[in-house]
Amino acid sequence: MSSNFLFIWADSGLSTKSNHVNAPYHFVHVGEIINYLENEMNQEIDLLDIEAEATEFQDIMKKIIKGNYKAITFYVNTENLENTIKLQNYIKEVIPNCKTIAYGEMPIYLPKYFKKTNFNAIVSKKCDQEIAILDFFKYSLGELKEEEQRGVILIKDRQLVKCKQGEFLEPTKWGFTDLKKVPIDKYFEMEKKEQVVLTVARGCPFDCPYCNAVLYYGRKERWRPVESIIDYINKTKCKYYKFFAPDFTLNEKKAMELVDGLIKNEYKMKWSCTTRPDLLKNEELIRKMAESRML
């Protein structure tokens, strides 16, 4: 069955090969979002992860022409901005009626830059990106009025036009990366180990000027249900997991619940996370994190 929609992660314009620093974000900003959208729309969404798979240009264009998509969304960061703009221009030439939207770092940090591009829209800051992309896809199908799109900023006559305010999802609605959907071997190659990245929490109360956590997810921390994290681990059974959260130990109760679950769980794996030094004061939690096979 053909798809109406395509996700693209263009390759970097600043390096000759995929950057391992970006590897975790392919799980979070592509895999998890696609899974959410497929569940909500009850239809398949195609993926063209050019950075991971190093796809040749002619093969990229063949897939795009054959797909004749209603809408395409691009993840845009600092490294791939130049190549994304070039590829999007080519796509507009071959399928001019296809609507395109950009999300990720660059639309958040430099939204005005996109006024001079051929994109139809960008995703606004401080909202869950998948909600905005879902509404944009529905709009491209004629199922939603232009002004009803949540978290979408339209580009009209070189101006940015805001639609409805963006929203945040309940954690129970977040997607899980389908390892059969993404080029998992390439992701492992980028990571330099068989590591799956899994969002456990979104949001951060600190709003540090050098971090994009608040710009992406807002100030309020939201935790995915621990039982669903354990269930995903037992279904995928990889050697390593990275628990993606701005501050893993901010909510000590939730962190303790997860590490206790890992200790009790029959399947044993190794894991890592990110947190702040000032949030590492609970010695019992630290001891249990180590006991649960934290790297």
N, C-alpha and C positions, 0 to 999 in steps of 0.2 A: 504494500500500500504506500503510495507516494505521500510526502509530507508537504504541508503548506508553509512550514517554518524551518529556518536554519539558524544555528549559532555558529559564529566564526571567531576564532582567536588567531589573529594574524601573527606572523613571525616577527621577530625583533628586527628593527632597522639599525640597531647599534651593535649587534654581534652576529657572528656567523653560525652560531648554534643556539639551541634552546638554553635558557638560563635556569639553573637549578633553583635559584632563589624564588622564581615564579611557580615552581612545581606545585606547592601546596594549594595555590589559588585556583588551579585547574579543577581540583576536586570541589572547592567551595563555590567559586563563581561560575563554574560551568556545570559540573556533574550534579551538584545538589539543586541548582536552579532548574536545570532541564527536567530532573525527576519531579520536582514540584509542578512544573507546567504540564508535563504529560499526564500527571494524575488529575490536575484541575480541568484540563481540556479534553481528556480522554482521547488523545491522538498522539501519534509519534512525532518527535521533533528531531531533525537531522543535526549532526555535529560535524564541523570541519575545523579540527584543532591543528592548524597549520604549524604553529610553533612546536608542538609536540611531535608531529609526524613528518615535518619537513616536506610537505606536499609540493610537487612541481606546479608552476603557474598554469600550464596547459591543463593539468588534471583538475585544478581548482575551478577553472572556467568551464570545463566540460560538465562538472557536477552542478554548477550554478545554472548553466543554460538548460541542462536536462531537467533540473528541479523546478525551474520557473516559479520560484517561491512567491508567496503573498507578502511575506515580511522576513527580514533578516536582522538579527541583532549581533552587534560586535562588542566584545570585551576590549576596552581600550586602556592601556597603561602607558607609562612614559616610554618604554622601550619600543612598543609596536605602533605608536601613534602615526608615524610617517607612512608605514606600510599599510596600515588600516585605511587611511585617507585615500591612498592610491588605489587599493583594491575596491573600496566602496565606489570610487568614480568609475572604474571599469564595469562594475556590476550595474550601475545606473545606465550605462550605455547599452548593455545587452538586454536588460530587463527593466526598462524605465518605469514601469508601473509598480515595481517592487518597493515596498516601504522599508526604510532602514532606521534603526535606533541604536545609539551608542550608550553603553553603561560602563561603570568601572572608575578607575582613578581620575582619568582626564576629564570626563564630564563633571565630576565632583569638584576638582581643583580649578579647572579652566573652562567653565561652561561657555563663556563668551567666545572662546576660540572656535567653537562649532558653528557660530553664526555664518562664517565664511565657507562652510563645507556644504556638500550636497545631502547631508543627513536630513531626514524628516523630523527627527526628535532625539532627545537625550533623556536619560533617567536623572531625576533630581537627587540631591543629597538628603540625608536623614530620613530615609524610607527603605523598606526592604525592596530590593531591586526586582525580585520576581513578581511582585504585585504590579509594578509599573509595566514590566514586559508582558505580563498576562493581559493587561488592559490594552496595550498597544497591539498585540496579536488579535484580540477580539475586535478592536477598531479596524484593523486591516481586513477583517472578514465582514465588516458592516454590522457587527453585533453590538457595537457600543458607539455612542456619539463621541465626536472628537473631544468635546469639553468635559466628558465624563471620565476621562482617563486619570487614574490616581498616580501621582508621582512622575508624570510625564511632562516634559517641557518641549513644546513644538518649536520648529524653526521655520519661520514664515517671513519672506522678504528680508532676510538677513537679520531678523529679530527673534529673540527668545520669548515665547508665549507660554506662560504657565497654565496647566489645566488644574485639576483638583489636587488638593494636598495629598502627599503620599501617606502610606499607612505602614504599620508594623504587623507582621504575622504573629499569631500564637505559635510557640515552639513546636507544638504537636503537629503543625502543618508543614514544617520545614521538610525539604526533600533529603533523600539519602542518595549518594552517588551510586548508580547502577554500574558495577564494574564490567558488565558486558556491553555497556553503552559507550564507554570511553576507551581510548587507546591505552589501557592500563599498563602494558609492558613499556610503552614509551614514557609514561609517568614515572614508573619505577626507575627507568634509566635516567630520567632527569633528577630524581630524588637521590640516586646512587644507592638505593636500597628498596626493598619491597615494603614500602610504607604507604598506608592509606590515610588520608587526612579527613577528619570528621568534625564538623562543627558541633560543639557541645554548648556554647553560649554566645550570645550576641549582646552588644551594648557595653558601655563603659562610663562610669561616673566622673572620670578624671579629666578627660578632654585635653590631653597634652598637645601642644602645638605641632609637634613632629609626627603625630600619629593620626591615621585616618579612621580609627574605630568609631568615633562619634559621628563623623561625617557619613559613614556607611550605615550605622545601626542605632544611633542615638545614645543618650546617656543612661537609660534604664537597662539593667542587665536582665536578660531572659535566658533561662536554661532549658535545654532539651530534656524531656523525661529520661531519667537514668535507665529505666528498663528498656527503652527503645535503643539506647546506645549499646547496651549489653547484647541485645537481640541482634543488632546489625553486626557486631563483632563476631557473634556465633555463626551468622550466616555467611560472612565473607572470609573469616579465618585467615587473615594475613599475619605475617611475622611481626610487623611494626604498625603502630597507629600514632598519629599526631592529633591530639585533641585541640581543635582550633577554638580559642576563646581569647579575648583581650586580656582577661585577668582570671586565670583558672582557679585561683584560691581566694578570690574576692568573697564568694559565697561559700564559706567553709562547710556549712551543712550539706550543700549539694556536692561539693568536692569530696567530702567524706563519704557520702552515700555512694558516689561512683567508685571510689577506690575500694570501699568495702565490697561492692558488687564484683569488682575485678578479682579481689582476693578469693571470694567464694565461688566464682565462676569456674567451671570445669576446664574450659579452653584457656590456655595461658599464652599471653603475647607480651611484647614489650611496648612501651609507649612513652611519649614526651608531651610537653605542653609549654605554654608561655604564661608568665605572671610577673608580678612586681616584687622586688626585694622587701618592701615594707608590708607585703601581704603574706610573708612567710614567718609568722610568729607562733603558729600553732605547732608545737613539737610533735604532738600525737599525729596530726595530719601529715606532717613531713615523713614521720616514721612509716605510716601506712602507705604513703605514696611509694616509698622505696620498697616496701614489702610487696606491693602489687606489681612489681617488676617495671617500675619507671626507669627509663634510661639514665 
